[in-house]
Amino acid sequence: MRITFELPVHVGEDVVVCGDFNDWSRVAHRMGRVGDRFRATITVDSGTSYRFRYLIDNNRWENDEAADFYVPNNFGSEDAVIET
């Protein structure tokens, strides 16, 4: 299954989507600029839930407002979750 992640470009200069699907890699899924959006499309397994967050400018973590739900993480904040 393919999933597309998107954020508006005003959030920063460099955005990476990190999550269970890429072992939270800070380089595996760098988002490209497409018009006024950052965008990355990845392939994941169907029927699975994935935690994820956006790493913005290599120093700020943000969640996706369109996530299916959020769960607490070990760092005192929450991770976004997408169900496929």
C-alpha positions in Angstrom: 0.0 0.0 0.0 1.3 3.5 -0.8 0.8 6.4 1.6 1.4 10.1 0.8 2.5 12.4 3.7 2.1 16.1 3.2 2.8 19.3 5.1 2.7 23.0 4.0 6.1 24.5 3.1 5.8 27.2 5.7 6.7 24.7 8.4 10.4 24.9 7.7 13.2 24.3 5.2 13.8 20.6 5.5 11.3 17.9 6.5 11.7 14.2 7.0 8.9 11.7 7.8 10.2 9.3 10.4 8.3 6.3 11.9 8.0 2.6 12.5 8.0 2.0 8.8 11.6 3.2 8.5 13.0 2.5 12.0 12.7 6.3 12.7 15.4 7.1 10.2 16.3 10.8 9.9 17.3 10.4 6.3 15.2 7.6 4.7 12.2 9.6 3.7 13.1 13.2 3.1 10.1 15.1 1.9 10.4 17.0 -1.4 8.8 20.3 -2.3 5.8 20.1 -4.6 4.3 23.5 -5.1 3.3 24.8 -1.7 3.7 21.4 0.0 6.3 19.1 1.3 5.4 15.6 0.1 6.7 12.0 0.4 5.0 8.8 -0.8 6.1 5.5 0.7 5.1 1.9 0.5 3.9 0.1 3.7 2.1 -3.1 4.6 -1.7 -3.0 4.6 -3.6 -3.8 7.8 -1.0 -2.3 10.1 -0.7 0.7 12.4 2.4 2.9 12.2 3.6 5.5 14.6 5.2 8.5 12.9 6.3 12.1 13.2 7.8 14.8 11.1 11.4 16.0 11.8 11.6 19.7 10.7 14.9 21.3 10.1 16.6 18.5 12.0 15.6 19.9 15.4 11.8 20.0 15.8 9.3 17.1 15.9 5.7 17.7 14.8 2.7 15.5 14.5 0.3 15.3 11.6 -3.1 16.9 12.2 -4.6 14.4 9.8 -3.4 11.3 11.8 -5.9 8.6 12.6 -5.0 9.1 16.3 -2.2 9.8 18.7 -0.4 7.7 21.4 2.0 8.7 24.1 5.7 8.0 23.5 8.7 7.6 25.8 9.8 11.2 25.3 6.9 12.9 27.1 5.0 13.8 24.0 2.8 11.9 21.5 3.3 10.1 18.2 0.8 10.3 15.3 -0.6 7.0 14.2 -1.8 6.0 10.7 -3.8 2.8 10.2 -3.4 1.2 6.8 
